């Protein structure tokens, strides 16, 4: 567990903040019980991610939507993660949609939930070019007015959660891809020193909170990350309060930068913390076993790059379930970017994170497994298959069960008898293929209908 940096006793170690909250022991017990009895059975016996991360003094967080923090969504969010980030609830357009009229309901809900579950909160985000209220974005402001608006907003929001929000993404996405400053309301109105002003205001509002600059496409060494490096180096040299940088890590399948660890290390060498703040890894749909395997390898590579650098505080996934992901709406035809599928079942990516954090995820000796894949897809239909394979075990008969997450319907099956009730599917062996020997496998297939999305479900054998 990492200690506060020598010489700065007011700072709190990001990896151990949860232990400072009142009622932590009870919250930890509740989280452990939730992991055992509330989480999906596919990983109910595993230690939760948060326990593994806590043991390493690291963050494993997720962005959340406040209105969904009930039922299975809330159980997983509370049991698996030690940090929460409000996905949208703390952005300026959410908290002050009309000038002088405030809505803190969802932000308060998330902070309350985190405290009840022994978690810390990452505030996101104070100064950004996007998701600002119309009155701010479309107003005509003098530099003095704009400066006062920024200072007042930061003082109000950070002050409201003083002592309850452990870290803030103070400035979000200040750079263009070539490393030049993004032309925004703030840059155009106040110049580059708007960044230093925002950080200084945030420090004044909560001297104990960790202050970050956050951006995307800065995970590897490139022009944009070098511009961020130069900025934070200069801010530190000037004595501007800055504690860390956030690497968003909205990545594409198979494209984890090879220089990610090197990049994290160079920021750490400046005396800064580094956080992976918005991790997801998107793929072209439909997902299949090969893509999910590659995604798992990519998640593990990101985690390992962070774990290799002591000042990398950990990783936050940008939504833990595909049903709560921003990707499909922003990148049509892409998705399946998170560690859980739309039915809250852990994907290979979850296992990869678990293993990177020190968990044991090797299937036990003597196991039979089932793998679902989509082999072809067209406008209204698709063909899928399930392969059942045994190693160190054998079957004399089998049943395969899964739940569709997007309204898919099976219309025809072969090499199995399949029935569907609502979203739940059960397929059982034909008369000629019930036996699966040790080292052998059987495959059955089906046609189905779909509309909108076709996520891959998790199959269980019965």
DAMOZI-V302642 format. One record per backbone hydrogen bond with DSSP energy under -1.0 kcal/mol. NH is the residue of the N-H (numbers start at 1). CO is the residue of the C=O. E is the energy in kcal/mol with one decimal. If there is no record, write none. Layout:
# DAMOZI-V302642
nh:NH co:CO e:E
nh:NH co:CO e:E
This chain:
# DAMOZI-V302642
nh:8 co:5 e:-2.1
nh:11 co:8 e:-1.9
nh:16 co:13 e:-1.4
nh:20 co:17 e:-2.1
nh:21 co:18 e:-1.4
nh:24 co:21 e:-1.2
nh:27 co:23 e:-2.4
nh:28 co:24 e:-3.1
nh:29 co:25 e:-2.1
nh:30 co:26 e:-2.6
nh:31 co:27 e:-2.6
nh:32 co:28 e:-2.5
nh:33 co:29 e:-2.5
nh:34 co:30 e:-2.5
nh:35 co:31 e:-2.2
nh:36 co:32 e:-1.7
nh:37 co:33 e:-2.7
nh:38 co:34 e:-2.4
nh:39 co:34 e:-1.4
nh:43 co:40 e:-1.7
nh:46 co:43 e:-1.2
nh:52 co:48 e:-1.6
nh:53 co:49 e:-2.8
nh:54 co:50 e:-2.9
nh:55 co:51 e:-1.9
nh:57 co:54 e:-1.4
nh:58 co:53 e:-2.9
nh:59 co:313 e:-3.1
nh:61 co:315 e:-2.5
nh:62 co:83 e:-1.3
nh:63 co:317 e:-2.2
nh:64 co:85 e:-2.3
nh:68 co:65 e:-1.5
nh:69 co:66 e:-1.6
nh:70 co:68 e:-2.8
nh:74 co:70 e:-2.5
nh:75 co:71 e:-2.4
nh:76 co:72 e:-2.6
nh:77 co:73 e:-2.5
nh:78 co:74 e:-2.4
nh:79 co:75 e:-2.2
nh:80 co:76 e:-2.7
nh:82 co:60 e:-2.1
nh:84 co:120 e:-2.4
nh:85 co:62 e:-2.1
nh:87 co:64 e:-2.3
nh:91 co:88 e:-1.6
nh:93 co:131 e:-2.2
nh:94 co:91 e:-1.4
nh:95 co:91 e:-2.0
nh:96 co:92 e:-2.3
nh:101 co:98 e:-2.9
nh:103 co:95 e:-2.0
nh:108 co:104 e:-3.1
nh:109 co:105 e:-2.2
nh:110 co:106 e:-2.2
nh:111 co:107 e:-2.2
nh:112 co:108 e:-2.9
nh:113 co:109 e:-2.4
nh:114 co:110 e:-2.6
nh:115 co:111 e:-2.3
nh:116 co:112 e:-2.1
nh:117 co:113 e:-1.2
nh:118 co:115 e:-1.1
nh:119 co:114 e:-3.2
nh:120 co:82 e:-2.2
nh:122 co:84 e:-2.6
nh:123 co:167 e:-3.5
nh:126 co:169 e:-1.8
nh:127 co:170 e:-2.1
nh:137 co:133 e:-2.7
nh:138 co:134 e:-2.6
nh:146 co:142 e:-2.7
nh:147 co:143 e:-2.5
nh:148 co:144 e:-2.0
nh:149 co:145 e:-2.5
nh:150 co:146 e:-2.3
nh:151 co:147 e:-2.4
nh:152 co:148 e:-2.7
nh:153 co:149 e:-2.4
nh:154 co:150 e:-2.5
nh:155 co:151 e:-2.5
nh:156 co:152 e:-2.4
nh:157 co:153 e:-2.8
nh:158 co:154 e:-2.2
nh:159 co:155 e:-1.2
nh:160 co:156 e:-1.9
nh:161 co:157 e:-1.4
nh:162 co:159 e:-1.2
nh:164 co:161 e:-2.7
nh:165 co:161 e:-1.7
nh:166 co:121 e:-1.4
nh:167 co:121 e:-1.3
nh:168 co:210 e:-2.9
nh:169 co:123 e:-2.9
nh:170 co:168 e:-1.4
nh:170 co:212 e:-1.7
nh:171 co:212 e:-1.2
nh:172 co:127 e:-2.5
nh:173 co:214 e:-3.6
nh:176 co:180 e:-3.3
nh:179 co:176 e:-1.6
nh:182 co:174 e:-2.8
nh:188 co:184 e:-2.8
nh:189 co:185 e:-1.3
nh:190 co:186 e:-2.6
nh:191 co:187 e:-2.0
nh:194 co:191 e:-1.9
nh:195 co:192 e:-1.6
nh:197 co:193 e:-2.3
nh:198 co:194 e:-2.2
nh:199 co:195 e:-2.2
nh:200 co:196 e:-2.3
nh:201 co:197 e:-2.3
nh:202 co:198 e:-2.2
nh:203 co:199 e:-2.3
nh:204 co:200 e:-1.9
nh:205 co:201 e:-1.7
nh:206 co:202 e:-1.9
nh:209 co:206 e:-1.3
nh:210 co:166 e:-2.8
nh:212 co:168 e:-2.3
nh:213 co:244 e:-1.3
nh:214 co:171 e:-2.5
nh:215 co:246 e:-2.1
nh:226 co:222 e:-2.2
nh:227 co:223 e:-1.8
nh:228 co:224 e:-2.0
nh:229 co:225 e:-2.6
nh:230 co:226 e:-2.7
nh:231 co:227 e:-2.2
nh:232 co:228 e:-2.6
nh:233 co:229 e:-2.3
nh:234 co:230 e:-2.1
nh:235 co:231 e:-2.6
nh:236 co:232 e:-2.3
nh:237 co:233 e:-2.0
nh:238 co:234 e:-1.6
nh:239 co:236 e:-1.2
nh:240 co:235 e:-2.5
nh:243 co:211 e:-2.4
nh:244 co:211 e:-1.7
nh:245 co:273 e:-2.0
nh:246 co:213 e:-2.9
nh:247 co:275 e:-2.8
nh:248 co:215 e:-2.6
nh:251 co:249 e:-1.2
nh:251 co:280 e:-2.8
nh:253 co:282 e:-2.6
nh:255 co:252 e:-2.3
nh:260 co:257 e:-1.4
nh:263 co:259 e:-2.5
nh:264 co:260 e:-2.6
nh:265 co:261 e:-2.6
nh:266 co:262 e:-1.8
nh:267 co:263 e:-1.6
nh:268 co:264 e:-2.3
nh:269 co:265 e:-2.3
nh:270 co:267 e:-1.3
nh:271 co:268 e:-2.2
nh:272 co:267 e:-1.2
nh:273 co:243 e:-2.7
nh:274 co:311 e:-2.3
nh:275 co:245 e:-2.3
nh:276 co:314 e:-2.5
nh:277 co:247 e:-1.5
nh:278 co:248 e:-1.5
nh:279 co:316 e:-2.6
nh:280 co:249 e:-1.8
nh:281 co:337 e:-2.3
nh:282 co:251 e:-2.3
nh:283 co:335 e:-1.8
nh:285 co:333 e:-2.9
nh:292 co:288 e:-2.7
nh:293 co:289 e:-2.0
nh:294 co:290 e:-2.2
nh:295 co:291 e:-2.7
nh:296 co:292 e:-2.0
nh:297 co:293 e:-2.0
nh:298 co:294 e:-2.2
nh:299 co:295 e:-2.8
nh:300 co:296 e:-2.3
nh:301 co:297 e:-2.0
nh:302 co:298 e:-2.2
nh:303 co:299 e:-2.5
nh:304 co:300 e:-2.8
nh:305 co:301 e:-2.1
nh:306 co:302 e:-1.9
nh:307 co:303 e:-3.0
nh:308 co:304 e:-1.5
nh:309 co:306 e:-1.7
nh:312 co:309 e:-2.0
nh:313 co:274 e:-2.6
nh:315 co:59 e:-2.0
nh:316 co:276 e:-2.5
nh:317 co:61 e:-2.6
nh:318 co:279 e:-2.3
nh:319 co:317 e:-1.9
nh:322 co:340 e:-1.9
nh:324 co:321 e:-2.0
nh:325 co:322 e:-1.1
nh:330 co:326 e:-1.3
nh:331 co:327 e:-3.5
nh:334 co:331 e:-2.2
nh:335 co:283 e:-2.1
nh:340 co:320 e:-1.6
nh:341 co:345 e:-2.7
nh:344 co:341 e:-1.9
nh:347 co:339 e:-3.0
nh:351 co:347 e:-1.5
nh:352 co:348 e:-2.2
nh:353 co:349 e:-2.1
nh:354 co:350 e:-2.7
nh:355 co:351 e:-2.7
nh:356 co:352 e:-2.4
nh:357 co:353 e:-2.0
nh:358 co:355 e:-1.7
nh:359 co:354 e:-2.8
nh:367 co:391 e:-1.8
nh:369 co:389 e:-2.7
nh:371 co:387 e:-2.2
nh:373 co:385 e:-2.3
nh:375 co:383 e:-2.1
nh:376 co:383 e:-1.5
nh:378 co:381 e:-3.2
nh:382 co:448 e:-2.2
nh:383 co:376 e:-2.5
nh:384 co:446 e:-2.6
nh:385 co:373 e:-2.5
nh:386 co:444 e:-2.5
nh:387 co:371 e:-2.3
nh:388 co:442 e:-3.0
nh:389 co:369 e:-2.3
nh:390 co:440 e:-2.3
nh:391 co:367 e:-2.4
nh:395 co:436 e:-2.4
nh:400 co:427 e:-3.3
nh:401 co:460 e:-2.8
nh:402 co:425 e:-1.9
nh:404 co:423 e:-2.9
nh:409 co:449 e:-1.7
nh:411 co:447 e:-2.6
nh:412 co:447 e:-1.4
nh:414 co:445 e:-2.5
nh:417 co:428 e:-2.6
nh:419 co:426 e:-2.6
nh:421 co:424 e:-2.6
nh:424 co:421 e:-1.9
nh:425 co:402 e:-3.2
nh:426 co:419 e:-2.4
nh:427 co:400 e:-2.7
nh:428 co:417 e:-2.4
nh:429 co:398 e:-1.8
nh:436 co:395 e:-2.5
nh:439 co:390 e:-1.6
nh:440 co:437 e:-2.8
nh:442 co:388 e:-2.2
nh:444 co:386 e:-2.1
nh:445 co:414 e:-1.8
nh:446 co:384 e:-2.1
nh:447 co:412 e:-2.6
nh:448 co:382 e:-2.6
nh:449 co:409 e:-2.8
nh:450 co:380 e:-1.7
nh:453 co:451 e:-1.1
nh:460 co:401 e:-2.5
nh:462 co:399 e:-3.0
